[in-house]
Amino acid sequence: MKEIISYVEIKYIKRRITSKLRGIVEQFPVTVLTGARQVGKSTLLKHEFPEFTYLTFDDFGVREQARLDPQSLWAGTDRLIIDEAQKLPEIFNAIKLAVDSSARPKKFILSGSANLLLMRNVTESLAGRALYVELLPMTYGEEHGVLEAGNFANLWRADHREQERTVTAVDPLLFLMRGFMPPLLAAAGHGEVLNWLEGYVRTYLERDLRELSQVDSLVDFRKVMQGLALRTGNILNQADVAKDSAVSHPTTHRYIKLLEVSNIIERVPAFSVNRSKRLVKSPKVFYVDPALAVFLSGYYDAESITRSRELGHYFETTVYLHLRALCEGMTPRAGLHYWRTVSGREVDFVIEHGRKLLAFEVKYSANPTAFDIKSLLQFIEEYPETVRGVLVHSGDSIKWLHSKVIAVPWWWLDM
């Protein structure tokens, strides 16, 4: 999608996942890097692995060469990056043979914007030979050059007692409008952001998704995308999406899967270890970038976003992106869930790492109070292995609302 990247060149910003990615590349013969279009996969690989030969299957000539004679791609090199590898699934069997039979050890980095499709081929052809990493849109901390999220790491320490204080206020509304896609970091104004998002959606609909699967009607597909955008941060009910979009259930289901395959939306599973008697089990759905959800919902300016009934869920989507990226960077990768009882008690996010839990409640409020943590306290009582509860808010204060619950600004988590 080079035709819709940012109009202003920006300097390279190191991504937090790089150190983990390097370790995997050294350990495994094949590394798979997935992520949505324009999150910075190619940029990262070109800057961080200059010793690798870089090829992309966006180039039709390279793709045809790979189809006719895949071995010729790595003739004369032991280290190869293949970008958009999912566009030629046959390549995975050839890579498997190269890894298994080569007298000299070879290293492959496969990159692609198709997640589940790519993973299926890796599972079938490269089992035991590959490990995958997902690159997400650029987080607040990454944008500000913070490569270690020390505040998040401290939350896992039961003996750590964060000092109460007032910190910088960072208005989340600005990020709901601009989002976290790297090409938009240098956007001169909101008009440029809107143009980029429109181009992203159009190119994505007209080219990428049609290469992955049949899209019978672009109009219907946009309706499904909009229906999901209005539900970001909510429990996914595909029947409701189909009804509101006036699209058949089978088609809606197929389009939702297609959005998942393309890393545009993600499902967050319910948390349960069979201790509670009655829990909601359906997943929640999130767009990976909040500005894309806001744009597809039809909110194009600050006033309409502020007045929207979905504002709290857009804010929750922003927090989701940051928690999701933090989980991806942990070794091993942490599990991200939500928790909800049939009586309505809900904790927005539960992070599980080994035998430890962190519980998060998200509140679009500058002044959180103890009234906002009832569900967190119930969860902590139900699951005593919870290190602490965290109330994430839009204000400027760090304060303790309970001996096991701290309230922090959204951006502070990523610093």
C-alpha positions, 0 to 999 in steps of 0.5 A, spaced: 500 500 500 505 504 498 500 509 495 497 511 501 503 511 506 504 518 510 506 524 506 511 526 510 517 521 511 519 520 519 525 517 522 526 510 524 523 509 531 525 502 534 520 497 536 520 494 543 519 487 540 525 487 536 530 484 542 525 478 543 525 478 535 532 477 535 532 472 540 527 468 536 531 469 530 537 466 533 534 460 536 529 458 530 531 457 523 524 460 521 521 466 524 514 469 522 512 476 523 505 478 522 501 484 523 496 488 519 498 492 513 502 499 515 504 497 522 511 497 520 513 490 519 518 491 513 521 497 516 523 494 522 526 488 518 530 492 513 533 496 519 534 491 524 536 485 520 540 488 514 545 482 514 539 478 511 537 479 503 530 482 503 525 480 498 517 481 497 512 477 494 508 484 493 513 484 487 510 480 482 516 478 479 519 475 485 513 471 486 513 468 479 520 466 480 518 463 487 513 459 483 517 457 478 524 455 482 523 457 489 530 455 491 533 460 486 531 465 492 536 463 497 541 461 492 548 464 495 545 467 501 544 463 508 539 469 511 533 471 507 527 475 509 520 474 505 515 479 506 508 478 504 509 470 504 502 468 505 501 470 497 504 464 495 503 458 500 507 453 496 513 457 499 512 454 505 514 447 503 520 449 499 522 453 506 521 446 510 526 442 505 531 448 505 531 448 512 531 440 513 536 438 507 541 444 507 548 442 508 549 449 511 544 452 516 539 457 513 535 462 517 528 465 514 524 471 516 517 470 513 513 476 514 505 477 512 499 481 513 495 475 514 495 472 520 491 466 521 492 464 514 499 464 515 499 461 521 495 455 518 501 454 513 506 455 518 503 449 522 502 445 516 509 445 513 514 448 519 511 445 525 517 445 530 521 449 526 518 456 526 516 461 532 511 467 530 511 474 533 505 479 532 507 487 531 502 491 533 501 499 531 506 503 535 504 504 542 505 511 546 511 509 549 514 506 543 513 513 540 516 516 545 522 512 545 521 508 551 523 501 550 522 498 557 515 499 560 518 499 567 511 501 570 507 495 567 513 491 569 512 494 576 505 492 577 507 484 577 511 485 583 507 484 589 512 488 594 512 494 589 508 500 592 507 506 587 507 513 590 501 517 589 502 523 585 499 528 579 503 526 573 502 529 566 495 529 563 495 526 556 488 527 552 486 520 549 481 524 544 487 526 540 489 519 539 482 516 538 482 521 532 489 519 530 490 512 532 497 509 532 499 507 525 506 509 524 505 513 517 500 517 521 505 520 526 507 525 522 500 527 520 500 535 519 493 535 521 486 531 522 484 532 514 491 528 513 489 523 518 482 522 515 485 522 507 490 516 510 484 512 513 480 513 507 485 510 503 487 505 507 480 502 507 479 503 500 486 499 498 485 494 503 478 493 501 479 493 493 486 489 493 488 485 500 482 482 502 480 480 495 487 477 494 485 473 501 478 471 499 472 472 495 468 479 497 461 479 494 459 486 495 464 491 497 458 495 500 456 489 504 463 488 507 463 496 509 457 495 513 460 489 516 466 493 518 462 499 520 457 494 525 464 491 528 467 498 529 461 500 533 461 494 537 469 495 538 470 493 546 463 489 546 462 482 547 461 479 539 454 477 537 455 475 530 447 475 529 446 482 531 452 484 527 448 481 521 441 484 523 444 491 523 448 490 517 442 487 513 447 482 511 446 474 511 449 470 517 454 466 513 456 472 509 457 476 516 461 470 519 466 469 513 467 477 513 469 477 520 473 471 519 477 475 513 478 481 518 481 477 523 485 473 518 488 480 516 489 482 523 484 488 523 480 485 529 482 481 534 477 477 539 479 477 546 477 470 550 473 470 556 477 468 562 475 462 566 478 457 570 472 453 572 471 457 579 465 461 578 459 457 577 456 462 571 460 466 567 459 469 560 463 465 555 463 469 548 469 473 546 469 480 546 472 484 539 477 489 538 479 493 532 487 493 533 487 501 532 482 505 535 482 511 530 480 505 524 474 504 529 472 511 530 473 512 522 469 506 520 463 508 525 463 515 521 465 520 527 470 525 523 471 530 528 472 531 536 465 534 537 462 528 534 467 523 538 466 526 544 458 526 544 458 519 541 455 513 546 461 509 544 466 513 547 468 509 552 469 503 548 473 507 543 478 509 549 478 501 552 480 499 545 486 504 546 488 501 552 487 494 549 492 496 544 497 497 549 496 491 553 496 487 547 503 489 545 505 489 552 503 481 553 506 480 546 513 482 548 513 478 555 516 471 555 513 467 554 507 471 551 502 473 556 494 471 555 489 477 555 482 475 557 476 479 560 471 476 565 464 477 566 459 474 570 451 473 568 449 478 573 453 483 570 460 484 574 465 485 569 473 486 569 475 489 562 482 485 562 485 480 565 492 478 564 495 471 565 502 470 566 504 463 569 500 463 575 500 470 576 494 475 574 493 482 573 486 485 573 484 491 569 478 496 569 478 501 564 474 508 565 473 514 561 474 519 567 479 524 570 477 522 577 476 515 578 473 513 585 472 507 589 465 506 587 469 504 580 472 498 583 467 494 585 468 488 580 475 489 581 475 487 588 470 481 586 475 478 581 480 479 586 476 475 592 474 470 587 482 469 584 487 470 590 493 469 585 491 476 582 497 481 584 493 487 584 487 490 580 488 496 576 483 502 574 486 505 568 483 512 567 483 518 562 486 523 568 493 525 571 493 522 577 496 516 580 492 514 587 491 507 591 483 506 591 484 500 595 490 496 598 490 492 592 487 497 587 491 502 584 488 508 579 493 510 573 493 514 567 492 510 560 499 512 557 503 511 564 502 503 563 506 504 557 512 508 560 
